[in-house]
Every structure is written in C-alpha cells, then in structure tokens.
Amino acid sequence: MNKGKKDNQGKSNEPRYKVEGRVWFGNKGFYSGDLVENDDKEASAKEKFFYKAWEKSNIDIIESIPLLFQKYIPVIEATIEDRKTKRIQSWFNLKGESLGGDSKKLFLNKIIEKSQFKNNQLGIVHEKILKFSKTFEDRIKKQKENLKNQNFEIILDDYKLKTVSRLVVGLGAGHVLETSLTLHHIFGIPYIPGSALKGVVRMVNFWEIVSEQNKKSDKEIQELQEQLYDKDISNSDSNDILKHKLLFGTQKFKGLLVFLDAYPNIENNQQIFELDVMTPHYQGYYTKNQVPGDWENPNPIPFLTVKKGITFCFNVFFDKFRAERILTLKYDEFPNQAKNIIREWFNDDLSKISQDVKVWIEEALKEFGVGAKTRLGYGIFE
C-alpha cells in the first residue's frame, strides 16, 4: 500500500478519503472495472468515483431516459477508507444502503444532466425529448381525430396550464429506487395520465355536491360517496347527482367524459427535471412500529420531479354516440330524468358541460393539485 508523501511535520499529503471498487449499471454489459478515487471530503470522493464509473462503463450511450431510469440501475461494490481514522467501510451491500442514499442521488443527478439544456446547447438526449414531445403531441392529435370520427365531441381542446410548483406523478409506483416518476415508456417524457386527471376533477365536483346539499357529518359524506360511486342511476337521484353519475360514471355505468393524457409543451431551452428530497425523521416509527424519538437520524430520500414552469395541454371529450343511444332506450332501461338532462346538454350544444369541465379542471389544478404530495404544495398549476 502506497503510504504517500509526508510534509515537514510528518503529516501525509494524501487526500483523507479513498474510494475503491467497481460499478455495474443494470448488468455486466455496462461495467466500470476497478477504480480508485481520492478526495479530502467523503462526499466528493464518492462523486468523483461514481462519475468516473459512469464514463468508464459507457452507460452514457443509453439515450432513453425511461429505459435508464427503470432498467440500468447502478450496483456499486466499493469500500471507503478514512486514512485519518484508518477506518474502512463498505459503500454498498445488499443488506445495507443498497440503492438509496448517495448512490441514488448521484444516479438521478446524471439522469437530469443527460436530459437538460446545457451551456446554450441541445444535448442529444434533450434533443430527443423535444422530438418525442412533438411526437406525443402528434399522437394526441391523431387520437382526437379518431374520437371525433367515432362521434365524440371535444369540449376542452388543448387547454394549457403551467406548473407553478414541482410536479411528481407516480411517486409511490413500484420501483427499485423506492420512489418513481411517471414517464412515457416509449417517448420518455413526463405526462399526466387521463385517469389521474379524471380522479382529481371528479373529486372537485364531489365536494361541490357536498357543499350544495349541506352535508356536514362524516356519515353523510360517506353515504353520498356510496350513492355516487356504488349505486345505479335512478330517478330518485337529484339533478346534481345524476349529472355526476352521467359524466363520471358509476360501478355499472361508464361515464360520458373522456380525459386524454395531458402532455407537456416543452420549449427548446427548458429544463424538465429537478431533484428534490424528503427527509423522514423517525425511521423506526414508520418501518418498525417503534416509538418516535429525537435520537434517530433523519433519512434523506432524493426523488425525481418535473420542474415548475412547464406547460401541459389538456383535452377532454364527451361521448356523444353513447349519449344519443341512451335517448333511444326505453323507460325501464334507463331513467327518464337522466335522459332529460342529456337532452338539455344537447339543446345547449354541450357548452354548459364544456364550461363546467373547464371550471372543475382549473379549480382542481390551481387549488388542489395533481399527483403526489399535493398537500405540501406539489402539482399546482396556474
């Protein structure tokens, strides 16, 4: 072992920390080989080691962000030596840090770096993201044309709203890194699934009905929820409840509103992703049912988010074909009061529905947000 040079006082001039080992990215096809890096700070030594491993393994040829994020996860086998205390510890082991902590943060930072607009130049991955963003937009346009040909009527056409806080959809989805982010598996861009959008808009209309019917107790609200979601459409329902069931559906009736995936309108010089961190302070309480205590060390968990300032386009359709078919059904096949509501919508050329949906989407995204961690201000739009 090279002990290094010493100064006039007999102290070593070598950096304090040495990281030695190897990295695999997903499999041995992207293997760094044996590496050594040194620095006076442990975090800097780890960073230099990881970035060299990234370069040596040739993992940079992977241009698909979702493929990199889902499949080519770094597996680190390395030791960290503290020359001052003579302590040598393992950076990675399957029972310990695994894919969290420093290795996860360094990996996510590299994903962000690959997808960003840097030094006034379009990187190859950022260029692909812009291209795929346009491809996604074209795909939505084709989907809209197909729906129109099937007698669906568009009631919200490329309605644009911009994020004013970080957005993270799919944070709790299954992922080897513990935290996830919804990315299109082909195009690699973040998007808001139509199902997520429908859920938050439906929630806004639900609370409108709660307010209008002056439901105050938990029991009353629970009964209303069961009536809206679990019970069939009936003439005994009020008009507000009938409209909700017709538009959003019940267990046995498919709603007449169709929410398409909301796609981002990414500009040439826009950064898309940003790293964030949450820091649970009581690991034992959350994972082992122990008493929470201030003696526990906090556990920083980095995760990937969509930056604020990204514009998303929203499209909503009305199933005119099924609505017209409902009007032809007999009284015992479909409640007459619900038919009257549909006739009113048609007499108004669906403009009332269009205005209602626009108001609901604005309230949902401006006041409540969409995705994960909305109570902390994530997923808010303007």
HUMORA-V752114 format. One record per residue. RES is the residue in three letters. SS is DSSP state (@ for helix, = for strand, . for the rest). NEAR is the number of other C-alpha atoms within 8 Angstrom. Layout:
# HUMORA-V752114
RES_SS_NEAR / RES_SS_NEAR
This chain:
# HUMORA-V752114
MET_._2 / ASN_._3 / LYS_._5 / GLY_._7 / LYS_._7 / LYS_=_9 / ASP_._8 / ASN_._5 / GLN_._5 / GLY_._6 / LYS_._7 / SER_=_9 / ASN_._8 / GLU_._6 / PRO_._9 / ARG_._11 / TYR_=_14 / LYS_=_14 / VAL_=_14 / GLU_=_12 / GLY_=_12 / ARG_=_13 / VAL_=_14 / TRP_=_14 / PHE_=_14 / GLY_._11 / ASN_._8 / LYS_._7 / GLY_._7 / PHE_._11 / TYR_=_14 / SER_._14 / GLY_._10 / ASP_._7 / LEU_=_10 / VAL_=_9 / GLU_=_11 / ASN_=_10 / ASP_=_11 / ASP_._9 / LYS_._8 / GLU_@_8 / ALA_@_6 / SER_@_9 / ALA_@_15 / LYS_@_11 / GLU_@_9 / LYS_@_9 / PHE_@_13 / PHE_@_11 / TYR_@_8 / LYS_@_8 / ALA_@_14 / TRP_@_11 / GLU_@_10 / LYS_@_9 / SER_@_13 / ASN_._10 / ILE_@_9 / ASP_@_7 / ILE_@_5 / ILE_._8 / GLU_._8 / SER_._8 / ILE_@_11 / PRO_@_11 / LEU_@_10 / LEU_@_12 / PHE_@_9 / GLN_@_9 / LYS_._7 / TYR_._10 / ILE_._9 / PRO_=_11 / VAL_=_11 / ILE_=_11 / GLU_=_11 / ALA_=_11 / THR_=_12 / ILE_=_12 / GLU_=_11 / ASP_=_11 / ARG_._10 / LYS_._6 / THR_._5 / LYS_._7 / ARG_=_8 / ILE_=_8 / GLN_=_7 / SER_=_9 / TRP_._10 / PHE_._12 / ASN_._9 / LEU_._6 / LYS_._5 / GLY_._6 / GLU_._10 / SER_._9 / LEU_._10 / GLY_._10 / GLY_@_10 / ASP_@_7 / SER_@_11 / LYS_@_11 / LYS_@_11 / LEU_@_10 / PHE_@_9 / LEU_@_11 / ASN_@_9 / LYS_@_8 / ILE_@_11 / ILE_@_11 / GLU_@_7 / LYS_@_9 / SER_._14 / GLN_._14 / PHE_=_13 / LYS_=_7 / ASN_._4 / ASN_._6 / GLN_=_6 / LEU_=_11 / GLY_._11 / ILE_@_7 / VAL_@_12 / HIS_@_12 / GLU_@_9 / LYS_@_8 / ILE_@_12 / LEU_@_11 / LYS_@_8 / PHE_@_11 / SER_@_14 / LYS_@_8 / THR_@_9 / PHE_@_10 / GLU_@_9 / ASP_@_8 / ARG_@_8 / ILE_@_9 / LYS_@_8 / LYS_@_8 / GLN_@_8 / LYS_@_9 / GLU_@_8 / ASN_@_8 / LEU_@_10 / LYS_@_10 / ASN_@_7 / GLN_._7 / ASN_._9 / PHE_=_12 / GLU_=_10 / ILE_=_11 / ILE_=_12 / LEU_=_12 / ASP_=_8 / ASP_=_7 / TYR_=_8 / LYS_=_8 / LEU_=_10 / LYS_=_11 / THR_=_16 / VAL_._10 / SER_._12 / ARG_._12 / LEU_=_15 / VAL_._15 / VAL_._10 / GLY_._10 / LEU_._11 / GLY_._8 / ALA_._8 / GLY_._7 / HIS_._8 / VAL_._7 / LEU_._8 / GLU_._7 / THR_._11 / SER_._13 / LEU_._12 / THR_._11 / LEU_=_10 / HIS_._10 / HIS_._7 / ILE_._5 / PHE_._11 / GLY_._12 / ILE_._10 / PRO_=_11 / TYR_=_11 / ILE_=_11 / PRO_._9 / GLY_@_10 / SER_@_8 / ALA_@_10 / LEU_@_12 / LYS_@_10 / GLY_@_8 / VAL_@_10 / VAL_@_12 / ARG_@_9 / MET_@_8 / VAL_@_11 / ASN_@_10 / PHE_@_10 / TRP_@_8 / GLU_@_8 / ILE_@_10 / VAL_@_12 / SER_@_8 / GLU_@_7 / GLN_._6 / ASN_._6 / LYS_._9 / LYS_._7 / SER_._6 / ASP_@_6 / LYS_@_6 / GLU_@_9 / ILE_@_11 / GLN_@_8 / GLU_@_8 / LEU_@_9 / GLN_@_10 / GLU_@_9 / GLN_@_8 / LEU_@_11 / TYR_@_10 / ASP_._9 / LYS_._9 / ASP_._8 / ILE_._10 / SER_._8 / ASN_._9 / SER_._4 / ASP_._8 / SER_._7 / ASN_@_7 / ASP_@_7 / ILE_@_10 / LEU_@_12 / LYS_@_10 / HIS_@_12 / LYS_@_14 / LEU_@_12 / LEU_@_9 / PHE_@_12 / GLY_=_13 / THR_._13 / GLN_._9 / LYS_._6 / PHE_._9 / LYS_=_9 / GLY_._11 / LEU_._13 / LEU_=_10 / VAL_=_9 / PHE_=_11 / LEU_._10 / ASP_._12 / ALA_=_12 / TYR_=_13 / PRO_=_12 / ASN_=_9 / ILE_._10 / GLU_._6 / ASN_._7 / ASN_._7 / GLN_._8 / GLN_._8 / ILE_._10 / PHE_=_11 / GLU_=_9 / LEU_=_11 / ASP_=_8 / VAL_=_8 / MET_=_8 / THR_=_8 / PRO_=_9 / HIS_._9 / TYR_._12 / GLN_@_11 / GLY_@_11 / TYR_@_10 / TYR_@_8 / THR_@_7 / LYS_@_7 / ASN_._7 / GLN_._8 / VAL_._6 / PRO_._8 / GLY_._6 / ASP_._7 / TRP_._4 / GLU_._10 / ASN_._7 / PRO_._9 / ASN_=_8 / PRO_=_9 / ILE_=_10 / PRO_=_11 / PHE_=_12 / LEU_=_12 / THR_=_12 / VAL_=_12 / LYS_._13 / LYS_._10 / GLY_._8 / ILE_._12 / THR_=_11 / PHE_=_12 / CYS_=_12 / PHE_=_14 / ASN_=_14 / VAL_=_12 / PHE_=_12 / PHE_=_11 / ASP_=_12 / LYS_@_10 / PHE_@_9 / ARG_@_8 / ALA_@_10 / GLU_@_8 / ARG_@_8 / ILE_@_9 / LEU_@_9 / THR_._6 / LEU_._8 / LYS_._6 / TYR_._7 / ASP_._5 / GLU_._6 / PHE_._11 / PRO_._11 / ASN_@_8 / GLN_@_7 / ALA_@_14 / LYS_@_11 / ASN_@_8 / ILE_@_10 / ILE_@_10 / ARG_@_9 / GLU_@_8 / TRP_@_12 / PHE_@_8 / ASN_@_7 / ASP_._8 / ASP_._7 / LEU_._10 / SER_@_9 / LYS_@_9 / ILE_@_9 / SER_@_10 / GLN_@_8 / ASP_@_8 / VAL_@_10 / LYS_@_9 / VAL_@_8 / TRP_@_11 / ILE_@_9 / GLU_@_9 / GLU_@_10 / ALA_@_13 / LEU_@_13 / LYS_@_10 / GLU_@_8 / PHE_@_10 / GLY_._13 / VAL_._15 / GLY_._13 / ALA_._12 / LYS_._9 / THR_@_12 / ARG_@_6 / LEU_@_5 / GLY_._9 / TYR_._15 / GLY_._17 / ILE_._17 / PHE_=_11 / GLU_._8
